[in-house]
Every structure is written in C-alpha cells, then in structure tokens.
Amino acid sequence: MQAAVSVTPAALPEVLLHAAVVRPVFLWGAPGIGKSSLVQQFAQSLGLECVSLLGTQLAPEDLIGVPQIVEGRSRFCPPEQIARDEPYCLFLDELNAASPDVQKAFYSLILDRKIGSYTLPHGSVVIGAGNRATDQALARPMPSALLNRLIHVHLQASTVDWLDWAMQEDIHTWVTEYLTQRPDHLWSLPPKTEEPFSTPRSWHMLSDALHSYGPGVSDDQVRLLAHGTLTPTHASAFLAYLKTVRNAFGLEAIVKGEARWPDAPADRDLLYFLTETFRARLARDLPADKRHASPGVRKFAFRAKTLLVELAEISLEMAQLVIAEGEDGSPALPAWFLVEAARDMPRLVAARR
C-alpha cells in the first residue's frame, strides 16, 4: 500500500487517541521505525495493558480457541491471552504477513470485537501493524474484506522526533551528535540484498553496543558494530565522523581557518564525510534569495567559495560533490551561490598562486 498521507511518531498518539478508541487502526511503515514501541507507549498512556500477537507465529486455532462441550453443545473457548475481563490494547503485529487463514480468523475480532461468544471488554482498542511490500519484508496482499475493516495510517521516520526521544533515553552521544549533523541517515530504504540497513532501531542497537563496550571501545570495534547495524555508506560516514570527534577535527575548524581539508590518502573517508557535511551546511544556511542573507551568511558564503577551491586542489571529485544536483535533479544549493562560485572561481584560483 502506498502512503497518500503520512504521520510522524510525534503526531501518532493524537491520531490513535481519536481513531483507535472507536475503530481498529492499522499502522503501515518500514521495518525498524518504532511501530511496536509507539503502540505500547500509547496503551500505557491510556492505562491499558498491551497484549501483542505476532501474525507470523499464529495459527487460526490460536485465535478461535479449541472446542469444548458445554451442556451437550460445542463452544469455542478463545485463549486466555485474548479472553480477558478488563479492557486492554490488542496489538496485532505483522498482521499482513500472517497466513490467509489467520487473517480470516481476525475478521470478526477486528470488525465486531468478538471471537465466538467472547466480546472484548468495553474500552479495549485494537491496533494492527505491518510492513509494506516495497520494504523488501514479508508481506501478503491484504484481502479487501480485511482492508475495509481498518483505518489505515502510514508512519514515517522523523529525525526530530527520534532525537527528542533519544535525549531522554540515554542514546549514545556519538549517535545523537552524528544524526544531528546527518538527519538524512536515520533511515534508508531496505536493500534488495541481505545486508544491514539504517533504521531508528538499528541506531538504537548501535548505541546499546557502544554503551556496553564503554569509553575504551577501539576503532576496530566501532567499525565492526557500525557495519553490523547500518547501511554501508552510513557506517563509513559514521566512522569518519568518529575520527573528527577523537581527533578534535571538524568542519567548523576548517571554516574558521584553524584547520585544512585532510589530504592524506588514509583520510579519504574523513574528507568524504567533511565534504558531505559542508554541502549539507551550505544547503541549510544559505537562503534561496541572496537578498535575505545576513552579513554573517554572506561572509560564510565568501569563505565557502575559497574552501571549494582548496577542496578542488585535493580532490576535484569532492568539490564537484558539493555543488552537485540533488537526487531529484534539482540544484541542492541556491542558484545565486552557484553563479557566484562559477564567476569567482578563476579569481580565487589566481589569488592562491
């Protein structure tokens, strides 16, 4: 299913508060972006116990129960996990990955809140969740009869929301500081091959492992952990960032003229990281219209043109990366800056000779 409208983790509780209390809701989202934890937090906020059922590990009888003879008649007795006396939150995780028979067994539970003769207590909520077929995850087409029984909400990863949460959850400082600089690295599309990829969950795993190793973790150990949890390009960039942290070497020092671009062959990964960070800072700080640029921003833009020349002397490829178009083919940097850079480049080069 494709998302027409998405919500961020911060906006989800309000949606659930108004929708899930009256109708079953299904959360769509990529693996590792926090669907399960958000549902558990929502249930906790309502004072409800959250009972999770994993669709891929269920058989129809796990829901319908087993038949018993009562007064000469057979009656299905739903499992104790579902048949409860007090209201609760029933979380159907990986619902769309369940077998067709299991999905059918959910029909009456989702629509009528009933299984056999058992009815969910008043005040209970039913929430399902699953990945999309485009996420390279196990997902079966959802039958129209089931699809039409649910309110569908698409969840998207948000670096702002995740960092707000991370600051309260003791996520490792290296992780939060890196993602503050590179918020676009919080999540990446699941690969078509079997390799790690970046998600809020994988960054959390990296943080836990770093905390476990402690402050004495070596570069080789960090390399192992990063490549074992993140998208390969993100892992390499994270390791380059770590070089700047451990060697007090950062973009700010280069911009101020206190340091130069690293030019040693062994520091090529560091140069790449600094180049990407430089490009991201230009895109963030330079306004689309030069007339809106403050004196401080204009001074930074002039300094940036000099830095481009210095970068090109070390690696023309890296300098081209700074001014390259975005993924959608549109300019990543303001047109006025690109025009001035092209116009002033010969003069800046001559000034350095």
JOLINRA-V958566 format. One record per residue. N is the residue number from 1. OMEGA is omega as a letter, one per 30 degrees, with the letter a starting at -180 (* if undefined). Layout:
N;OMEGA
N;OMEGA
This chain:
1;l
2;a
3;l
4;l
5;a
6;l
7;l
8;l
9;a
10;a
11;a
12;a
13;l
14;l
15;a
16;a
17;a
18;a
19;a
20;a
21;a
22;a
23;l
24;a
25;l
26;l
27;l
28;l
29;a
30;l
31;l
32;a
33;l
34;a
35;a
36;a
37;l
38;l
39;l
40;l
41;l
42;l
43;l
44;a
45;l
46;a
47;a
48;l
49;l
50;l
51;a
52;l
53;a
54;a
55;a
56;a
57;a
58;l
59;a
60;a
61;l
62;l
63;a
64;a
65;a
66;a
67;l
68;l
69;l
70;a
71;l
72;l
73;l
74;l
75;l
76;l
77;a
78;a
79;a
80;a
81;a
82;a
83;a
84;a
85;a
86;l
87;a
88;l
89;l
90;a
91;a
92;a
93;a
94;a
95;a
96;l
97;l
98;l
99;l
100;a
101;l
102;l
103;l
104;a
105;a
106;a
107;a
108;l
109;a
110;a
111;a
112;a
113;a
114;l
115;a
116;l
117;a
118;l
119;l
120;l
121;l
122;a
123;l
124;l
125;l
126;a
127;l
128;l
129;l
130;l
131;l
132;l
133;a
134;a
135;a
136;a
137;l
138;l
139;l
140;l
141;a
142;l
143;a
144;l
145;l
146;a
147;a
148;l
149;a
150;l
151;a
152;a
153;a
154;a
155;l
156;l
157;l
158;a
159;l
160;l
161;a
162;l
163;l
164;l
165;a
166;a
167;a
168;a
169;l
170;l
171;a
172;a
173;l
174;a
175;a
176;a
177;l
178;a
179;l
180;l
181;a
182;a
183;l
184;a
185;l
186;a
187;l
188;l
189;l
190;a
191;l
192;l
193;a
194;l
195;a
196;l
197;a
198;l
199;l
200;l
201;a
202;l
203;l
204;l
205;l
206;l
207;a
208;a
209;l
210;l
211;a
212;l
213;a
214;a
215;a
216;a
217;a
218;l
219;a
220;l
221;l
222;l
223;l
224;a
225;a
226;a
227;l
228;a
229;a
230;l
231;a
232;a
233;l
234;l
235;l
236;l
237;l
238;l
239;l
240;l
241;a
242;l
243;l
244;a
245;a
246;l
247;l
248;a
249;a
250;a
251;a
252;l
253;l
254;a
255;a
256;a
257;l
258;l
259;l
260;l
261;l
262;a
263;l
264;l
265;a
266;a
267;a
268;l
269;l
270;l
271;l
272;l
273;l
274;l
275;l
276;l
277;l
278;l
279;a
280;l
281;l
282;a
283;a
284;a
285;a
286;l
287;l
288;a
289;a
290;a
291;l
292;a
293;l
294;l
295;l
296;l
297;l
298;l
299;l
300;l
301;l
302;l
303;a
304;l
305;l
306;l
307;l
308;l
309;l
310;l
311;l
312;l
313;l
314;a
315;l
316;l
317;a
318;l
319;l
320;l
321;a
322;a
323;a
324;l
325;l
326;a
327;a
328;l
329;l
330;a
331;l
332;a
333;a
334;a
335;a
336;l
337;l
338;l
339;a
340;l
341;l
342;a
343;a
344;a
345;l
346;a
347;a
348;l
349;l
350;a
351;a
352;a
353;*
